[in-house]
Amino acid sequence: MSDLQPVGVVGAGWVGLVTAACFAELGHTVVARDIVQEKVDALDRGELTFHEPGLADLLSQNRERLTFTTDIADVLETAKLLFVCVDTPPTYSGDADLSRVRSVVDDLRSDGDHVLVMKSTVPAGTGETIRRDLPGLAYVSCPEFLKEGTAIKDFMNPERVVVGADAEHGEAGDLVEELYRPLGGEMVRTDVASAEMIKLASNAFLATKISFINEIANVCEEVGADVGEVALGMGLDSRIGPAFLKAGIGFGGSCFPKDVNALKMLAGNTGYHFQLLNAVIEVNELQKRRVVGKLQKHLGSLVGKRIALLGLAFKPDTDDMREASSLVLSARLQGEGAEVVAFDPVAAKGAEGLLGSVTMADSALGALDGADAVVLVTEWAEFSDLDWTEAASQMARPLLIDGRNFLDPETLHAAGFTYEGIGKSVSSSAPVA
Ligand code: UDX
């Protein structure tokens, strides 16, 4: 065993496994516990149950420092610091479901020696409630900011590390700070409630930026401006910044939709009406549906039209379908009577069963065969390398709606496509028949 502090991880999902792999890479002994036996068995065989670039390799390179178990006692015996990385999905009320967090806390009831480090995204006030129930427990809030698809890079190169501990647990906070120090990044030491709010506010603000630029895009379409140019010009102002100003067909994933709603509900539960977040959510919902209008503008009724979706995952480099725009879009298209065919290089398997009677194609070109239009839903890198001239020749009508403003309009135009992005003027080689 190394001299470094052993680390316990509870919950072997995206955040938990990345945390486990990265701390093992830094030389720590790590015990990761998950309640799902099949997941633990798969990890023991070196298999991942989801797609995250580089993660399987990092786990295998550090195999000798990693133990996977279903037994919480293995974690408690080995590590003082327990990183809680269980999921907190939305409930029917829109509040975060804390049942998995609570069951971990129940496991610690009789224990006074451990530090609970909360990485799961929880409503502000959760730390205080847990400490009221378990006064002896040292509690640190250390929210995670990693993004799917670049999770390892994000974990290993944090811009900031937030460590929230109240005065009586300052030493526990120091232990967590020590663990993260080799990674660099600004260290933000704060109280627990503020750390919890930093996470929720960060996600809500990023989501607000996206909905804002999507509304700007919609206005750009009305006035003949190009949202890409507008975002560039705005983003050069350091007070605004260029990130998260990519207009498209809305944000999805396991965090933004859930956390924006959870913050709205959290505020509402205290009697405060967080008006801005209502608009962020509504803009995002409508943005996914605008694509249907764009298709109808070109094709008229969609009844019997064959529409191809390129990409299904909520963003590239992940197989995560949670709150993916493709779910709403494919349902709306089927609702309008269209025949929908889709291709995603990684998410297709997980998407089956979520998309109604959508036909899955084996390749991008296969999806486009005979299609009346194609919608680029997820900006997988391989789509930019597609032979678009060949694609145009295979389609019934060469019409492309670029839901992520990802492809080069000139290339598409030269290939014979009518191209329409989000917040841009339509470029057309010839009228769609
Ligand atoms: C997000 C946060 O970025 C991360 O800090 C937090 O820990 C978890 O939630 P993630 O959900 O992995 O990460 O994806 P992210 O890259 O942030 O994208 C979220 C969604 O917003 C995607 O659907 C993406 O397509 C969309 N998006 C992002 C835009 O539409 N425009 C942008 O400019 C950026």
Boltz pocket constraint, residues with backbone or C-beta under 6 A from the ligand:
constraints:
  - pocket:
      binder: B
      contacts: [[A, 144], [A, 145], [A, 146], [A, 147], [A, 148], [A, 149], [A, 203], [A, 206], [A, 210], [A, 243], [A, 244], [A, 245], [A, 246], [A, 247], [A, 248], [A, 249], [A, 250], [A, 251], [A, 252], [A, 253], [A, 254], [A, 255], [A, 256], [A, 314], [A, 315]]
      max_distance: 6.0
